[in-house]
Amino acid sequence: MTEKIDWKQELLDSSKFNKKHKNLLKNGTKSLTDSWLLGVLYNRWKKLTGIREQRSPDYSSSFQVWNKKVEDADKCHS
């Protein structure tokens, strides 16, 4: 079972913020730019707590291999 983490409160407790940041963390967003800033604050919290996202696998070479197989199959059927 996972516990629910209040990252906004943890971030407020950990550092000093300007009035805008405090307002966003306490009251939420009202515009698209507020959402972007809140995303930045979330990433700051993750960095402070040492949380790292796993990188997405690189599938580009797999597509190149598949594409070559398709081209080779077309050549065989021609």
Backbone as XML, in Angstrom:
<?xml version="1.0"?>
<chain id="A" units="angstrom">
  <residue number="1" name="MET">
    <atom name="N" x="0.850" y="-1.178" z="0.000"/>
    <atom name="CA" x="0.000" y="0.000" z="0.000"/>
    <atom name="C" x="0.890" y="1.233" z="0.000"/>
  </residue>
  <residue number="2" name="THR">
    <atom name="N" x="0.550" y="2.206" z="-0.820"/>
    <atom name="CA" x="1.350" y="3.422" z="-0.879"/>
    <atom name="C" x="0.711" y="4.492" z="-0.017"/>
  </residue>
  <residue number="3" name="GLU">
    <atom name="N" x="1.570" y="5.280" z="0.593"/>
    <atom name="CA" x="1.063" y="6.371" z="1.414"/>
    <atom name="C" x="0.950" y="7.631" z="0.573"/>
  </residue>
  <residue number="4" name="LYS">
    <atom name="N" x="0.003" y="8.474" z="0.905"/>
    <atom name="CA" x="-0.193" y="9.706" z="0.179"/>
    <atom name="C" x="0.758" y="10.762" z="0.739"/>
  </residue>
  <residue number="5" name="ILE">
    <atom name="N" x="1.538" y="11.362" z="-0.148"/>
    <atom name="CA" x="2.523" y="12.357" z="0.257"/>
    <atom name="C" x="1.994" y="13.742" z="-0.091"/>
  </residue>
  <residue number="6" name="ASP">
    <atom name="N" x="2.035" y="14.640" z="0.875"/>
    <atom name="CA" x="1.635" y="16.022" z="0.637"/>
    <atom name="C" x="2.888" y="16.814" z="0.264"/>
  </residue>
  <residue number="7" name="TRP">
    <atom name="N" x="3.258" y="16.714" z="-1.024"/>
    <atom name="CA" x="4.500" y="17.332" z="-1.474"/>
    <atom name="C" x="4.460" y="18.848" z="-1.346"/>
  </residue>
  <residue number="8" name="LYS">
    <atom name="N" x="3.278" y="19.427" z="-1.494"/>
    <atom name="CA" x="3.173" y="20.891" z="-1.391"/>
    <atom name="C" x="3.523" y="21.364" z="0.019"/>
  </residue>
  <residue number="9" name="GLN">
    <atom name="N" x="2.999" y="20.659" z="1.019"/>
    <atom name="CA" x="3.287" y="21.036" z="2.401"/>
    <atom name="C" x="4.754" y="20.787" z="2.735"/>
  </residue>
  <residue number="10" name="GLU">
    <atom name="N" x="5.297" y="19.671" z="2.261"/>
    <atom name="CA" x="6.716" y="19.382" z="2.485"/>
    <atom name="C" x="7.589" y="20.469" z="1.884"/>
  </residue>
  <residue number="11" name="LEU">
    <atom name="N" x="7.229" y="20.930" z="0.699"/>
    <atom name="CA" x="8.002" y="21.979" z="0.042"/>
    <atom name="C" x="7.876" y="23.301" z="0.790"/>
  </residue>
  <residue number="12" name="LEU">
    <atom name="N" x="6.685" y="23.610" z="1.253"/>
    <atom name="CA" x="6.501" y="24.837" z="2.040"/>
    <atom name="C" x="7.325" y="24.796" z="3.326"/>
  </residue>
  <residue number="13" name="ASP">
    <atom name="N" x="7.399" y="23.633" z="3.961"/>
    <atom name="CA" x="8.139" y="23.497" z="5.210"/>
    <atom name="C" x="9.651" y="23.544" z="5.005"/>
  </residue>
  <residue number="14" name="SER">
    <atom name="N" x="10.124" y="23.230" z="3.793"/>
    <atom name="CA" x="11.559" y="23.067" z="3.571"/>
    <atom name="C" x="12.292" y="24.355" z="3.201"/>
  </residue>
  <residue number="15" name="SER">
    <atom name="N" x="11.641" y="25.322" z="2.604"/>
    <atom name="CA" x="12.343" y="26.499" z="2.090"/>
    <atom name="C" x="11.516" y="27.766" z="2.232"/>
  </residue>
  <residue number="16" name="LYS">
    <atom name="N" x="12.165" y="28.876" z="1.964"/>
    <atom name="CA" x="11.463" y="30.161" z="1.932"/>
    <atom name="C" x="10.978" y="30.409" z="0.512"/>
  </residue>
  <residue number="17" name="PHE">
    <atom name="N" x="9.809" y="30.933" z="0.382"/>
    <atom name="CA" x="9.227" y="31.190" z="-0.919"/>
    <atom name="C" x="8.675" y="32.598" z="-0.965"/>
  </residue>
  <residue number="18" name="ASN">
    <atom name="N" x="8.548" y="33.097" z="-2.196"/>
    <atom name="CA" x="7.913" y="34.406" z="-2.319"/>
    <atom name="C" x="6.396" y="34.241" z="-2.199"/>
  </residue>
  <residue number="19" name="LYS">
    <atom name="N" x="5.710" y="35.341" z="-2.205"/>
    <atom name="CA" x="4.260" y="35.339" z="-1.991"/>
    <atom name="C" x="3.527" y="34.528" z="-3.065"/>
  </residue>
  <residue number="20" name="LYS">
    <atom name="N" x="3.972" y="34.639" z="-4.317"/>
    <atom name="CA" x="3.337" y="33.921" z="-5.425"/>
    <atom name="C" x="3.465" y="32.406" z="-5.250"/>
  </residue>
  <residue number="21" name="HIS">
    <atom name="N" x="4.666" y="31.944" z="-4.882"/>
    <atom name="CA" x="4.875" y="30.499" z="-4.691"/>
    <atom name="C" x="4.016" y="29.973" z="-3.549"/>
  </residue>
  <residue number="22" name="LYS">
    <atom name="N" x="3.980" y="30.697" z="-2.449"/>
    <atom name="CA" x="3.155" y="30.267" z="-1.310"/>
    <atom name="C" x="1.690" y="30.183" z="-1.708"/>
  </residue>
  <residue number="23" name="ASN">
    <atom name="N" x="1.231" y="31.186" z="-2.451"/>
    <atom name="CA" x="-0.171" y="31.209" z="-2.881"/>
    <atom name="C" x="-0.478" y="30.011" z="-3.781"/>
  </residue>
  <residue number="24" name="LEU">
    <atom name="N" x="0.413" y="29.701" z="-4.711"/>
    <atom name="CA" x="0.205" y="28.552" z="-5.591"/>
    <atom name="C" x="0.172" y="27.246" z="-4.808"/>
  </residue>
  <residue number="25" name="LEU">
    <atom name="N" x="1.098" y="27.088" z="-3.878"/>
    <atom name="CA" x="1.169" y="25.851" z="-3.116"/>
    <atom name="C" x="-0.030" y="25.674" z="-2.194"/>
  </residue>
  <residue number="26" name="LYS">
    <atom name="N" x="-0.560" y="26.766" z="-1.697"/>
    <atom name="CA" x="-1.696" y="26.679" z="-0.772"/>
    <atom name="C" x="-3.050" y="26.669" z="-1.478"/>
  </residue>
  <residue number="27" name="ASN">
    <atom name="N" x="-3.196" y="27.471" z="-2.545"/>
    <atom name="CA" x="-4.510" y="27.668" z="-3.159"/>
    <atom name="C" x="-4.671" y="27.067" z="-4.550"/>
  </residue>
  <residue number="28" name="GLY">
    <atom name="N" x="-3.602" y="26.594" z="-5.152"/>
    <atom name="CA" x="-3.703" y="26.010" z="-6.487"/>
    <atom name="C" x="-3.582" y="27.040" z="-7.594"/>
  </residue>
  <residue number="29" name="THR">
    <atom name="N" x="-3.797" y="26.581" z="-8.806"/>
    <atom name="CA" x="-3.575" y="27.423" z="-9.985"/>
    <atom name="C" x="-4.859" y="28.088" z="-10.468"/>
  </residue>
  <residue number="30" name="LYS">
    <atom name="N" x="-4.644" y="29.183" z="-11.206"/>
    <atom name="CA" x="-5.767" y="29.892" z="-11.815"/>
    <atom name="C" x="-5.526" y="30.151" z="-13.302"/>
  </residue>
  <residue number="31" name="SER">
    <atom name="N" x="-4.330" y="29.813" z="-13.788"/>
    <atom name="CA" x="-4.012" y="30.038" z="-15.198"/>
    <atom name="C" x="-3.003" y="28.997" z="-15.674"/>
  </residue>
  <residue number="32" name="LEU">
    <atom name="N" x="-2.766" y="28.995" z="-16.965"/>
    <atom name="CA" x="-1.817" y="28.057" z="-17.547"/>
    <atom name="C" x="-0.404" y="28.330" z="-17.024"/>
  </residue>
  <residue number="33" name="THR">
    <atom name="N" x="-0.018" y="29.586" z="-16.935"/>
    <atom name="CA" x="1.330" y="29.901" z="-16.448"/>
    <atom name="C" x="1.485" y="29.515" z="-14.976"/>
  </residue>
  <residue number="34" name="ASP">
    <atom name="N" x="0.414" y="29.614" z="-14.201"/>
    <atom name="CA" x="0.453" y="29.131" z="-12.816"/>
    <atom name="C" x="0.717" y="27.625" z="-12.788"/>
  </residue>
  <residue number="35" name="SER">
    <atom name="N" x="0.103" y="26.908" z="-13.717"/>
    <atom name="CA" x="0.308" y="25.458" z="-13.796"/>
    <atom name="C" x="1.760" y="25.129" z="-14.115"/>
  </residue>
  <residue number="36" name="TRP">
    <atom name="N" x="2.348" y="25.892" z="-15.027"/>
    <atom name="CA" x="3.758" y="25.678" z="-15.356"/>
    <atom name="C" x="4.638" y="25.918" z="-14.138"/>
  </residue>
  <residue number="37" name="LEU">
    <atom name="N" x="4.359" y="26.999" z="-13.423"/>
    <atom name="CA" x="5.155" y="27.322" z="-12.243"/>
    <atom name="C" x="4.974" y="26.259" z="-11.162"/>
  </residue>
  <residue number="38" name="LEU">
    <atom name="N" x="3.768" y="25.767" z="-11.003"/>
    <atom name="CA" x="3.533" y="24.700" z="-10.031"/>
    <atom name="C" x="4.299" y="23.432" z="-10.421"/>
  </residue>
  <residue number="39" name="GLY">
    <atom name="N" x="4.390" y="23.158" z="-11.713"/>
    <atom name="CA" x="5.186" y="22.041" z="-12.193"/>
    <atom name="C" x="6.662" y="22.221" z="-11.867"/>
  </residue>
  <residue number="40" name="VAL">
    <atom name="N" x="7.158" y="23.436" z="-11.975"/>
    <atom name="CA" x="8.541" y="23.736" z="-11.615"/>
    <atom name="C" x="8.749" y="23.504" z="-10.118"/>
  </residue>
  <residue number="41" name="LEU">
    <atom name="N" x="7.797" y="23.936" z="-9.317"/>
    <atom name="CA" x="7.894" y="23.733" z="-7.871"/>
    <atom name="C" x="7.864" y="22.243" z="-7.522"/>
  </residue>
  <residue number="42" name="TYR">
    <atom name="N" x="7.050" y="21.468" z="-8.240"/>
    <atom name="CA" x="6.996" y="20.024" z="-8.016"/>
    <atom name="C" x="8.344" y="19.382" z="-8.346"/>
  </residue>
  <residue number="43" name="ASN">
    <atom name="N" x="8.941" y="19.815" z="-9.452"/>
    <atom name="CA" x="10.253" y="19.283" z="-9.817"/>
    <atom name="C" x="11.311" y="19.688" z="-8.803"/>
  </residue>
  <residue number="44" name="ARG">
    <atom name="N" x="11.191" y="20.880" z="-8.217"/>
    <atom name="CA" x="12.115" y="21.300" z="-7.156"/>
    <atom name="C" x="11.968" y="20.385" z="-5.947"/>
  </residue>
  <residue number="45" name="TRP">
    <atom name="N" x="10.718" y="20.058" z="-5.590"/>
    <atom name="CA" x="10.485" y="19.152" z="-4.457"/>
    <atom name="C" x="11.100" y="17.781" z="-4.722"/>
  </residue>
  <residue number="46" name="LYS">
    <atom name="N" x="10.897" y="17.258" z="-5.960"/>
    <atom name="CA" x="11.471" y="15.954" z="-6.284"/>
    <atom name="C" x="12.990" y="15.985" z="-6.170"/>
  </residue>
  <residue number="47" name="LYS">
    <atom name="N" x="13.597" y="17.074" z="-6.615"/>
    <atom name="CA" x="15.051" y="17.193" z="-6.533"/>
    <atom name="C" x="15.504" y="17.251" z="-5.079"/>
  </residue>
  <residue number="48" name="LEU">
    <atom name="N" x="14.786" y="17.991" z="-4.248"/>
    <atom name="CA" x="15.143" y="18.098" z="-2.828"/>
    <atom name="C" x="15.020" y="16.764" z="-2.105"/>
  </residue>
  <residue number="49" name="THR">
    <atom name="N" x="14.046" y="15.950" z="-2.501"/>
    <atom name="CA" x="13.831" y="14.669" z="-1.823"/>
    <atom name="C" x="14.612" y="13.528" z="-2.467"/>
  </residue>
  <residue number="50" name="GLY">
    <atom name="N" x="15.275" y="13.802" z="-3.591"/>
    <atom name="CA" x="16.082" y="12.780" z="-4.237"/>
    <atom name="C" x="15.303" y="11.814" z="-5.100"/>
  </residue>
  <residue number="51" name="ILE">
    <atom name="N" x="14.092" y="12.174" z="-5.476"/>
    <atom name="CA" x="13.279" y="11.312" z="-6.342"/>
    <atom name="C" x="13.744" y="11.514" z="-7.780"/>
  </residue>
  <residue number="52" name="ARG">
    <atom name="N" x="14.041" y="10.394" z="-8.450"/>
    <atom name="CA" x="14.474" y="10.451" z="-9.849"/>
    <atom name="C" x="13.526" y="9.629" z="-10.697"/>
  </residue>
  <residue number="53" name="GLU">
    <atom name="N" x="13.120" y="10.218" z="-11.792"/>
    <atom name="CA" x="12.243" y="9.528" z="-12.735"/>
    <atom name="C" x="13.085" y="8.596" z="-13.594"/>
  </residue>
  <residue number="54" name="GLN">
    <atom name="N" x="12.526" y="7.446" z="-13.940"/>
    <atom name="CA" x="13.212" y="6.561" z="-14.862"/>
    <atom name="C" x="13.103" y="7.133" z="-16.264"/>
  </residue>
  <residue number="55" name="ARG">
    <atom name="N" x="14.200" y="7.057" z="-16.984"/>
    <atom name="CA" x="14.178" y="7.555" z="-18.350"/>
    <atom name="C" x="13.403" y="6.599" z="-19.244"/>
  </residue>
  <residue number="56" name="SER">
    <atom name="N" x="12.752" y="7.159" z="-20.234"/>
    <atom name="CA" x="12.025" y="6.349" z="-21.206"/>
    <atom name="C" x="13.031" y="5.606" z="-22.072"/>
  </residue>
  <residue number="57" name="PRO">
    <atom name="N" x="12.740" y="4.368" z="-22.403"/>
    <atom name="CA" x="13.662" y="3.635" z="-23.272"/>
    <atom name="C" x="13.718" y="4.256" z="-24.666"/>
  </residue>
  <residue number="58" name="ASP">
    <atom name="N" x="14.856" y="4.134" z="-25.306"/>
    <atom name="CA" x="15.043" y="4.674" z="-26.649"/>
    <atom name="C" x="14.610" y="3.614" z="-27.657"/>
  </residue>
  <residue number="59" name="TYR">
    <atom name="N" x="13.483" y="3.844" z="-28.302"/>
    <atom name="CA" x="12.949" y="2.885" z="-29.259"/>
    <atom name="C" x="13.318" y="3.220" z="-30.702"/>
  </residue>
  <residue number="60" name="SER">
    <atom name="N" x="14.102" y="4.257" z="-30.912"/>
    <atom name="CA" x="14.397" y="4.664" z="-32.281"/>
    <atom name="C" x="15.119" y="3.573" z="-33.048"/>
  </residue>
  <residue number="61" name="SER">
    <atom name="N" x="16.066" y="2.879" z="-32.430"/>
    <atom name="CA" x="16.773" y="1.815" z="-33.148"/>
    <atom name="C" x="15.830" y="0.662" z="-33.463"/>
  </residue>
  <residue number="62" name="SER">
    <atom name="N" x="14.873" y="0.379" z="-32.603"/>
    <atom name="CA" x="13.899" y="-0.672" z="-32.869"/>
    <atom name="C" x="13.064" y="-0.331" z="-34.098"/>
  </residue>
  <residue number="63" name="PHE">
    <atom name="N" x="12.708" y="0.929" z="-34.247"/>
    <atom name="CA" x="11.947" y="1.347" z="-35.423"/>
    <atom name="C" x="12.791" y="1.190" z="-36.678"/>
  </residue>
  <residue number="64" name="GLN">
    <atom name="N" x="14.067" y="1.540" z="-36.581"/>
    <atom name="CA" x="14.946" y="1.400" z="-37.747"/>
    <atom name="C" x="15.071" y="-0.063" z="-38.157"/>
  </residue>
  <residue number="65" name="VAL">
    <atom name="N" x="15.185" y="-0.963" z="-37.193"/>
    <atom name="CA" x="15.263" y="-2.395" z="-37.482"/>
    <atom name="C" x="13.963" y="-2.867" z="-38.134"/>
  </residue>
  <residue number="66" name="TRP">
    <atom name="N" x="12.828" y="-2.448" z="-37.583"/>
    <atom name="CA" x="11.528" y="-2.833" z="-38.144"/>
    <atom name="C" x="11.370" y="-2.300" z="-39.561"/>
  </residue>
  <residue number="67" name="ASN">
    <atom name="N" x="11.762" y="-1.045" z="-39.763"/>
    <atom name="CA" x="11.632" y="-0.423" z="-41.069"/>
    <atom name="C" x="12.492" y="-1.163" z="-42.104"/>
  </residue>
  <residue number="68" name="LYS">
    <atom name="N" x="13.690" y="-1.576" z="-41.713"/>
    <atom name="CA" x="14.561" y="-2.337" z="-42.623"/>
    <atom name="C" x="13.919" y="-3.682" z="-42.979"/>
  </residue>
  <residue number="69" name="LYS">
    <atom name="N" x="13.300" y="-4.331" z="-41.994"/>
    <atom name="CA" x="12.632" y="-5.610" z="-42.267"/>
    <atom name="C" x="11.495" y="-5.424" z="-43.261"/>
  </residue>
  <residue number="70" name="VAL">
    <atom name="N" x="10.755" y="-4.341" z="-43.127"/>
    <atom name="CA" x="9.653" y="-4.060" z="-44.050"/>
    <atom name="C" x="10.192" y="-3.821" z="-45.440"/>
  </residue>
  <residue number="71" name="GLU">
    <atom name="N" x="11.255" y="-3.047" z="-45.543"/>
    <atom name="CA" x="11.861" y="-2.775" z="-46.870"/>
    <atom name="C" x="12.383" y="-4.069" z="-47.493"/>
  </residue>
  <residue number="72" name="ASP">
    <atom name="N" x="13.027" y="-4.908" z="-46.684"/>
    <atom name="CA" x="13.541" y="-6.183" z="-47.210"/>
    <atom name="C" x="12.405" y="-7.089" z="-47.661"/>
  </residue>
  <residue number="73" name="ALA">
    <atom name="N" x="11.298" y="-7.093" z="-46.902"/>
    <atom name="CA" x="10.150" y="-7.912" z="-47.283"/>
    <atom name="C" x="9.538" y="-7.411" z="-48.590"/>
  </residue>
  <residue number="74" name="ASP">
    <atom name="N" x="9.496" y="-6.088" z="-48.766"/>
    <atom name="CA" x="8.981" y="-5.528" z="-50.021"/>
    <atom name="C" x="9.853" y="-5.931" z="-51.192"/>
  </residue>
  <residue number="75" name="LYS">
    <atom name="N" x="11.162" y="-5.975" z="-51.004"/>
    <atom name="CA" x="12.093" y="-6.347" z="-52.075"/>
    <atom name="C" x="11.897" y="-7.815" z="-52.453"/>
  </residue>
  <residue number="76" name="CYS">
    <atom name="N" x="11.647" y="-8.649" z="-51.463"/>
    <atom name="CA" x="11.440" y="-10.082" z="-51.728"/>
    <atom name="C" x="10.153" y="-10.350" z="-52.493"/>
  </residue>
  <residue number="77" name="HIS">
    <atom name="N" x="9.122" y="-9.553" z="-52.245"/>
    <atom name="CA" x="7.816" y="-9.757" z="-52.874"/>
    <atom name="C" x="7.711" y="-9.061" z="-54.227"/>
  </residue>
  <residue number="78" name="SER">
    <atom name="N" x="8.707" y="-8.304" z="-54.611"/>
    <atom name="CA" x="8.651" y="-7.577" z="-55.890"/>
    <atom name="C" x="9.125" y="-8.400" z="-57.041"/>
  </residue>
</chain>
